[in-house]
Amino acid sequence: MSLRDFFEKYPERRYLMFGGKGGLGKTTFSATTAYWLAKQGYKVLVFSVDPQASLSDIFKRDIFGKGAVEIMPNLYAQEVDADQRIKAYQQEIRQKILDMYGLDEVPEEIENYIQAAAAEPAMEESAIFDAVVDIVVSGEYDYYIYDLVPLGHALYYLSMASVYDEWIDKITALRAEMEEYSKVAAVMQRSKESEEDKILKELQYIKQRINTSSGILTDKQRTAFFFVLIPEEMIILDTQKAAGLFAKYNVPLSGYVVNRVIPRELAQQNIPDYLRNRLEMQKGYLEKIENTFGNEVHAWVPEFERDITGLPMIERMAEVVFGGVS
């Protein structure tokens, strides 16, 4: 089944993810798929959570941190600026503290804590995760295409939903229990919402957002995840291991895309020994991929003579991957 066949057979799969080790072509396939779907008349957002700003490179547009940027009719691209998001997140926390406790300014010790927390390594991932939640719950687009970070970070990102969910479940239960004790112990009617009520509602709001996002990521009816790999020994082994790890988080694995296949017809031409040896070596790895992943491979994409950047090259890629763009 080709990628085109896949999308025609499963039109309800509107959340698409391309994953794999760095440098194999995840961004290329994300952008190419977004381009092809946009040409079919769908409104598409392709977005990246990779700080390397790879979508800016492939579209030849400065889109980093600028929200959803229209690349062409129906096609929008977005790169999340984690630093910008962290600053907005800090300001949101400050405002909630002021509103919750009726203060005129944030106490110095709290402000110091907010500043220190921003330097924690997990803060960037948290900010990106929060931005992704905002993006996918908006419902503004027909298709959402995730250009995921390399495998290790992607696994961490995907696991954050379950980690956050478990943590908030515990805190929410504790808050609810405290509220019950508070009601029993109350000796007078309170005229306004308690601080505990506000905190509990805030936690429940966060939980609802996370559940919505993680629910999408693991929804076998609406989500499709594709691994991108190339015909090399270590990449094949790493992809096999990663597929098992992703299955732990119930990510719907929909298949594989093989990139950078050297065209076999070159063997009939006068080519350098180096390239002939590469062709022979790749032949064995292609057979291994076919034996390992079988009919789950949806595309075998040749090595191009130049990088896939700019809309004309993306269109060429789409013609190879999808058999045309109309």
C-alpha positions as CSV (number, residue, x, y, z in Angstrom):
1,M,0.0,0.0,0.0
2,S,1.5,3.4,-1.1
3,L,1.2,6.5,1.1
4,R,-1.5,7.8,-1.3
5,D,-3.4,4.5,-1.0
6,F,-3.1,4.8,2.8
7,F,-4.6,8.3,3.0
8,E,-7.4,7.4,0.6
9,K,-8.2,4.2,2.6
10,Y,-8.0,6.0,6.0
11,P,-9.3,9.6,5.4
12,E,-10.1,9.9,9.1
13,R,-6.4,9.8,10.1
14,R,-5.9,13.5,10.4
15,Y,-3.0,13.6,12.9
16,L,0.2,12.5,11.1
17,M,3.6,12.0,12.6
18,F,6.9,11.2,10.9
19,G,9.6,10.0,13.3
20,G,13.1,8.4,13.2
21,K,16.7,9.2,13.9
22,G,18.0,12.7,13.1
23,G,19.0,13.4,9.5
24,L,17.0,10.7,7.7
25,G,14.4,12.9,6.1
26,K,11.5,13.3,8.7
27,T,11.1,17.0,7.9
28,T,11.2,16.3,4.1
29,F,8.4,13.8,4.4
30,S,6.4,16.0,6.8
31,A,6.6,18.9,4.3
32,T,6.0,16.8,1.3
33,T,2.9,15.2,2.8
34,A,1.6,18.6,3.9
35,Y,2.2,19.9,0.4
36,W,0.4,17.0,-1.3
37,L,-2.6,17.2,1.1
38,A,-2.9,20.9,0.6
39,K,-3.0,20.3,-3.2
40,Q,-5.9,18.0,-2.6
41,G,-7.8,20.9,-1.1
42,Y,-7.3,20.2,2.6
43,K,-6.2,22.9,5.1
44,V,-3.0,21.5,6.5
45,L,-0.7,22.6,9.4
46,V,2.8,21.1,9.5
47,F,4.6,22.0,12.7
48,S,8.0,21.3,14.3
49,V,9.0,20.9,17.9
50,D,12.6,20.7,16.9
51,P,14.7,23.7,18.0
52,Q,16.9,23.4,14.8
53,A,14.3,25.2,12.8
54,S,14.3,22.6,10.0
55,L,11.0,23.7,8.5
56,S,12.4,27.2,7.8
57,D,15.2,25.5,5.9
58,I,13.0,23.3,3.7
59,F,10.4,25.9,2.9
60,K,13.1,28.6,2.6
61,R,11.0,30.9,4.8
62,D,11.8,32.4,8.2
63,I,8.9,31.0,10.2
64,F,10.6,30.3,13.6
65,G,8.5,31.6,16.5
66,K,6.0,33.4,14.2
67,G,3.0,31.2,14.7
68,A,1.3,29.5,11.8
69,V,2.7,31.0,8.6
70,E,0.9,30.5,5.2
71,I,3.4,28.9,2.8
72,M,0.9,28.5,-0.1
73,P,-2.9,28.2,-0.3
74,N,-4.1,25.6,2.3
75,L,-0.6,24.9,3.6
76,Y,0.6,26.5,6.9
77,A,3.9,25.8,8.8
78,Q,4.8,26.6,12.3
79,E,8.0,26.2,14.4
80,V,7.7,26.5,18.2
81,D,10.1,28.9,19.8
82,A,10.6,27.3,23.3
83,D,12.2,30.4,24.8
84,Q,9.3,32.6,23.7
85,R,6.9,30.0,25.0
86,I,8.7,29.8,28.4
87,K,8.5,33.6,28.8
88,A,4.8,33.6,28.0
89,Y,4.4,30.7,30.4
90,Q,6.2,32.6,33.2
91,Q,3.9,35.6,32.7
92,E,0.9,33.4,32.8
93,I,2.0,31.9,36.1
94,R,2.6,35.4,37.5
95,Q,-0.9,36.5,36.5
96,K,-2.5,33.5,37.9
97,I,-0.7,34.0,41.3
98,L,-1.9,37.6,41.3
99,D,-5.5,36.7,40.5
100,M,-5.6,33.7,42.8
101,Y,-4.3,35.5,45.9
102,G,-5.5,39.0,45.2
103,L,-1.9,40.4,45.2
104,D,-0.7,43.6,43.6
105,E,2.7,42.1,42.7
106,V,4.4,38.7,42.9
107,P,6.4,38.3,46.1
108,E,10.2,38.3,45.5
109,E,10.7,34.8,46.7
110,I,8.1,33.5,44.3
111,E,9.5,35.6,41.4
112,N,13.0,34.1,42.1
113,Y,11.5,30.6,42.0
114,I,9.8,31.3,38.7
115,Q,13.1,32.6,37.2
116,A,15.0,29.6,38.5
117,A,12.5,27.1,37.2
118,A,12.9,28.5,33.7
119,A,16.5,27.3,33.7
120,E,15.6,23.7,34.4
121,P,16.2,21.3,31.5
122,A,12.6,20.0,31.7
123,M,11.1,23.5,31.3
124,E,11.9,23.6,27.5
125,E,10.2,20.3,27.0
126,S,7.2,21.4,29.1
127,A,6.9,24.6,27.2
128,I,7.0,22.8,23.8
129,F,4.5,20.2,25.0
130,D,2.1,23.0,26.2
131,A,2.5,24.7,22.8
132,V,1.7,21.4,21.0
133,V,-1.5,21.0,23.1
134,D,-2.6,24.5,22.0
135,I,-2.0,23.7,18.4
136,V,-3.7,20.3,18.2
137,V,-6.8,21.2,20.3
138,S,-7.6,24.2,18.2
139,G,-9.4,22.2,15.5
140,E,-8.6,24.8,12.9
141,Y,-7.1,22.5,10.3
142,D,-8.1,19.4,8.4
143,Y,-4.7,17.8,8.9
144,Y,-2.0,18.3,11.6
145,I,1.4,16.9,10.7
146,Y,4.0,16.6,13.4
147,D,7.7,17.0,12.4
148,L,9.0,15.2,15.5
149,V,12.4,15.6,17.1
150,P,14.9,12.7,16.9
151,L,13.8,9.4,18.5
152,G,15.2,9.9,22.0
153,H,13.5,13.2,22.5
154,A,10.4,12.1,20.7
155,L,10.0,9.2,23.2
156,Y,10.5,11.6,26.1
157,Y,7.9,14.0,24.6
158,L,5.4,11.2,24.0
159,S,5.9,9.9,27.6
160,M,5.3,13.3,29.1
161,A,1.5,13.0,28.6
162,S,1.3,9.9,30.8
163,V,3.7,11.3,33.4
164,Y,1.8,14.6,33.7
165,D,-1.5,12.8,33.7
166,E,-0.5,10.5,36.6
167,W,1.0,13.4,38.6
168,I,-2.1,15.6,38.2
169,D,-4.4,12.7,39.0
170,K,-2.6,12.4,42.4
171,I,-2.6,16.1,43.1
172,T,-6.2,16.5,42.0
173,A,-7.3,13.6,44.3
174,L,-5.4,15.1,47.2
175,R,-6.9,18.5,46.6
176,A,-10.4,17.0,46.4
177,E,-9.8,15.2,49.6
178,M,-8.6,18.4,51.3
179,E,-11.7,20.2,50.1
180,E,-14.0,17.5,51.7
181,Y,-12.2,17.9,55.0
182,S,-12.5,21.7,54.7
183,K,-16.3,21.4,54.2
184,V,-16.7,19.2,57.2
185,A,-14.6,21.5,59.3
186,A,-16.3,24.7,58.1
187,V,-18.2,26.7,60.8
188,M,-19.4,29.5,58.5
189,Q,-20.6,29.9,55.0
190,R,-17.9,31.2,52.7
191,S,-19.1,33.9,50.3
192,K,-16.4,33.4,47.7
193,E,-14.4,30.7,46.1
194,S,-11.6,29.4,48.2
195,E,-8.0,29.3,47.1
196,E,-8.2,25.5,47.2
197,D,-11.2,25.6,44.8
198,K,-9.2,27.8,42.4
199,I,-6.1,25.5,42.5
200,L,-8.3,22.4,42.0
201,K,-10.0,24.0,39.0
202,E,-6.6,25.0,37.5
203,L,-5.3,21.4,37.9
204,Q,-8.4,20.0,36.4
205,Y,-8.0,22.4,33.4
206,I,-4.4,21.3,32.9
207,K,-5.4,17.6,33.1
208,Q,-8.2,18.1,30.5
209,R,-5.7,19.8,28.1
210,I,-3.2,17.0,28.5
211,N,-5.8,14.2,28.2
212,T,-7.1,15.8,25.0
213,S,-3.6,16.0,23.5
214,S,-2.4,12.5,24.6
215,G,-5.8,11.1,23.5
216,I,-5.1,12.3,20.0
217,L,-1.6,10.9,19.9
218,T,-2.8,7.4,20.8
219,D,-6.0,7.4,18.9
220,K,-5.8,4.6,16.4
221,Q,-8.8,6.0,14.4
222,R,-7.4,9.5,14.0
223,T,-3.6,9.2,14.2
224,A,-1.0,7.7,12.0
225,F,2.7,7.4,12.8
226,F,5.3,6.6,10.2
227,F,9.0,5.8,10.8
228,V,11.5,7.1,8.3
229,L,14.6,5.0,7.7
230,I,17.4,4.5,5.2
231,P,19.0,1.3,4.0
232,E,21.8,1.0,6.6
233,E,22.4,-1.7,9.1
234,M,22.4,0.5,12.3
235,I,19.4,2.5,11.2
236,I,17.3,-0.7,10.5
237,L,18.2,-2.0,14.0
238,D,17.5,1.3,15.7
239,T,14.1,1.5,13.9
240,Q,13.1,-2.0,15.1
241,K,14.0,-1.1,18.7
242,A,12.2,2.3,18.5
243,A,9.1,0.7,17.1
244,G,8.9,-1.5,20.2
245,L,9.3,1.5,22.5
246,F,6.7,3.6,20.7
247,A,4.3,0.6,21.0
248,K,4.7,1.0,24.8
249,Y,3.0,4.4,24.6
250,N,0.2,3.0,22.4
251,V,1.3,5.2,19.4
252,P,-0.5,3.9,16.3
253,L,2.3,2.7,14.1
254,S,1.0,2.9,10.5
255,G,4.2,1.9,8.6
256,Y,7.6,2.9,7.3
257,V,9.1,5.1,4.6
258,V,12.4,4.1,3.2
259,N,14.5,7.1,2.0
260,R,17.7,7.6,0.0
261,V,17.5,4.5,-2.1
262,I,20.2,4.6,-4.8
263,P,18.5,3.9,-8.2
264,R,19.4,0.3,-9.3
265,E,19.6,1.4,-13.0
266,L,22.8,3.1,-12.2
267,A,24.5,-0.3,-12.1
268,Q,24.1,-0.5,-15.9
269,Q,26.1,2.7,-16.3
270,N,29.8,3.5,-16.1
271,I,30.0,4.5,-12.5
272,P,32.9,4.7,-9.9
273,D,33.7,1.6,-8.0
274,Y,32.7,3.4,-4.8
275,L,29.1,3.9,-6.0
276,R,28.9,0.4,-7.4
277,N,30.0,-1.0,-4.0
278,R,27.4,1.2,-2.3
279,L,24.7,-0.2,-4.6
280,E,25.6,-3.7,-3.9
281,M,25.7,-3.1,-0.1
282,Q,22.4,-1.3,-0.2
283,K,20.8,-4.2,-2.1
284,G,21.3,-6.4,0.9
285,Y,19.9,-3.8,3.3
286,L,16.8,-3.3,1.1
287,E,16.2,-7.0,1.2
288,K,16.5,-6.9,5.0
289,I,14.0,-4.1,5.2
290,E,11.6,-5.9,3.0
291,N,12.0,-9.1,5.1
292,T,11.7,-7.2,8.4
293,F,8.9,-4.7,7.6
294,G,7.3,-6.3,4.6
295,N,4.1,-4.7,3.3
296,E,4.3,-2.1,6.1
297,V,6.7,-0.1,3.9
298,H,4.5,2.6,2.1
299,A,7.2,4.3,0.0
300,W,10.7,3.6,-1.4
301,V,12.1,7.0,-2.2
302,P,15.3,7.4,-4.4
303,E,18.3,9.5,-3.5
304,F,17.9,13.0,-5.1
305,E,20.8,14.8,-6.8
306,R,20.2,17.8,-4.4
307,D,18.6,18.7,-1.1
308,I,14.8,18.9,-0.9
309,T,14.4,22.6,-0.2
310,G,11.9,25.1,-1.8
311,L,8.5,24.3,-3.2
312,P,9.7,23.2,-6.6
313,M,11.8,20.4,-5.1
314,I,9.0,19.5,-2.6
315,E,6.7,19.2,-5.6
316,R,9.2,16.8,-7.2
317,M,9.3,14.7,-4.0
318,A,5.5,14.7,-3.9
319,E,5.3,13.3,-7.4
320,V,7.7,10.5,-6.5
321,V,6.0,9.7,-3.1
322,F,2.4,10.2,-4.1
323,G,2.4,9.7,-7.8
324,G,1.5,13.3,-8.6
325,V,0.1,16.3,-6.8
326,S,-3.3,16.7,-8.4
